[in-house]
């Protein structure tokens, strides 16, 4: 009798997130609940942050007059809704941008422009990878570019498919590009600068080392992406998203005649698109723009494109709705992932995990300290994917430990930024990753398969740079 092999497959993204919500809820029954005391502090840049008071950790009763901290059946069911509410700004941003892109793409101008660009880059398309990834990595390392690239997924997927690559290549360029900038951040205000301010570090004394680390990380990411892209172009069947891209080509490359000439309207729309990106870059760097301002620019671009393309009011409205439909999966994923943090916060187990880490690290020799710090931040980031949130939570407790063992605080900050950035490369609790996967129609398991050869190399390099930071 022949026994059929059971083929394991990664569950649907929604199912995976819900499973993690249930798992974290179970942990609230097993891990003691506890809390640090907090106070508000004004950082050197003028920003006010709520920080942990070191040495103030105390246990909390699981069941008291204030309620039950154990997260049960009703809490699990409420977590997705609460997560979406807490992530409402990101969800709204994704939907507005999706609707605007629905109008822009309906005009056909971007598609015809990409096909023409693909023809011009015939044989040289691989050069797009180092140029784009360097820019995105620099954006992540300097001013914290992350969610801002979500609107570009549709464009880069179309371009990569037109050049003969796959949708995973687009994800590597955009997500890995910006995230590797977070890993090797130099002046990122959402990670390095906040962590340094909380730790009491004046200036940026190891900026030179951060610049070297950024360069090494970026070169590794670019080299891997170029190797991957060359491989799937030569052997398309080896792509982990080969079957997905059959559908992606139908969605992102619907034009069959690549010899279509630009109309005057096409040129105007493409020029407006480039100007919009320039305005957004200016706003991010000089005005501190975030999702509301960026979403407004893309909405204005969508309306302008619809008018130039003579779509009419009803046509623009229909296209906006269709665009929202394409992005709603990503928007819901972001909210669901936030529900994991809701459960952990309501169960009051995050501070307990942080306290346990600090107790474990105390008294360790230098060579083991930074490595375990890196591992500790890898774990904490799973529950607190926000770089600024993790800095405010961990630095007041962990930075003083460095003084006890003779390790400078910059090494503590580096271990934090490496741990946070690397975990967000592979964590299902990271909303930006899940949004990119959703738009590109790539499964979480497919992403893990693609990034698996690179990840251990990045982790080892991170451990080395954290140790060097402690030594210098």
C-alpha positions, 0 to 999 in steps of 0.5 A, a space after each residue: 500500500 502506497 502512503 501519500 506524502 503530506 505536503 506542508 504549506 505555510 498557512 494563509 497570512 491572516 491565519 498565521 497572525 491569528 495563530 500568533 494572537 492565540 499563542 501570545 494570549 496563552 503566554 499571558 497565562 504563563 508569563 508573570 504580569 509586571 510593569 515598570 514605572 514610567 515618566 516623561 522626558 524631553 529629548 535633546 531634539 525637543 521631542 517628549 517621550 514616555 520612558 521606563 524608570 530603571 529599577 522600578 519593575 514590580 509584579 502585578 496580580 493576574 486577577 485583581 479588582 482592576 480586572 483580569 490580565 489573563 487574555 482569554 477567548 473574548 480578548 482574542 476575538 477583540 484583538 483584530 478589531 482593536 489592532 485595526 483601530 490602533 493602526 488606523 492611521 496606517 490603514 487609512 494611508 494604505 487605502 488612500 494611496 491604493 485608491 489614488 494608484 487605482 486612478 493613476 494606473 487606470 490611465 495606462 500612462 505608468 504602464 506604457 512608460 515602464 514598458 518603454 523604459 524596459 525596452 531602453 534598459 534591455 540588457 542593462 536592467 540589472 543596473 536598476 537594482 544597485 541604484 534603487 537599493 542604494 537610494 532606499 537604504 540611504 533613506 532608511 539609514 538617514 531619515 527613517 524611510 519605511 512605510 513611504 515606499 508602500 505606494 511604489 510596490 505596484 510600480 516596481 513590480 511592473 518594472 521588474 516583470 517587464 525586465 524579465 525578473 519576478 515580483 520577489 525582486 521588487 520586494 527585495 529592492 523596496 523592502 530589503 532596501 529600506 530595511 537594510 538602511 534601518 539595520 545600518 542606520 546612521 542618523 535615523 530619527 526613529 531608531 538611532 537618535 531616539 535610542 541615543 537620546 534615551 541612553 544619554 549619548 551626546 552627539 553621534 560619537 560612532 557615526 564613522 562606525 555606523 557609516 562603515 556598517 551601513 556600507 557593508 550591509 547595503 553592499 551585501 543586500 545589493 549583491 544578494 538581490 542582483 544574484 537572485 535577480 540574475 538567477 530567476 531571469 536565467 531560470 524562471 522556474 527556480 523563482 519561489 513566486 513563479 506561479 504567483 507571477 502568472 497572475 501578477 503579469 495579468 494584473 500589472 502588465 495588461 498591455 500586450 502591445 509594447 510599441 504603444 507611443 506616449 500621448 501628450 497626456 501620458 507625458 504630463 502624468 509621468 512628469 506629475 508623478 516624478 514631481 510628486 515623488 520629489 515633493 514627498 522627498 522634500 517634505 520628508 527631509 525638510 518638513 518631517 512629513 508623515 503619512 497624512 501629508 504623503 497620502 494627500 500628495 498621492 491623492 492629489 496626483 490621482 485626481 490630477 491624473 484622472 482629469 488629464 486622462 479624461 476619465 470623468 468623475 464617475 470613472 475616477 470614483 470607480 478606479 479609486 474603489 478598484 484601487 482600494 480593493 487591491 490594497 485592502 488585503 494589505 491594510 487589514 494585515 497591518 491592523 491584524 498584526 497590531 492586534 498581537 501587540 494589543 494582547 501582549 500589552 493588555 496582558 502586561 507581559 512585555 515589561 516582564 520579558 524586558 526585566 528578565 532579559 536585563 537580569 540575564 545579561 547582568 554580570 556577563 563578560 563583554 564578549 557574550 554581552 553584546 551577542 546576547 543583547 542582539 538576541 534579546 532585541 531580536 525577541 523583543 522586536 517580535 512583540 514591539 516591532 516599532 523601532 521608536 517604541 522599542 528604544 523608549 521601552 528598552 534603553 532606560 533599562 538596558 543602557 545602565 547595564 552596559 556601565 556595570 560591565 564596562 561596555 559603552 552605551 553606543 554598543 547598546 544602541 547598536 545591538 538594539 538597532 541591529 536586533 530590531 532591524 533584522 527581526 523586522 526583516 522576517 517577523 510576521 508582526 511587522 506591518 510594512 513587510 506584510 503590506 508589501 507581501 500582500 500587494 505583491 501577492 507573495 506568501 510569507 513562507 515564500 519570502 522566508 525562503 527567498 531571504 533565508 540565504 542572506 539572513 544568517 550572514 547579516 546576523 553574523 555581521 551584526 554581531 561582529 559590528 556590535 562587538 567592535 562597537 563595544 571594543 572601540 
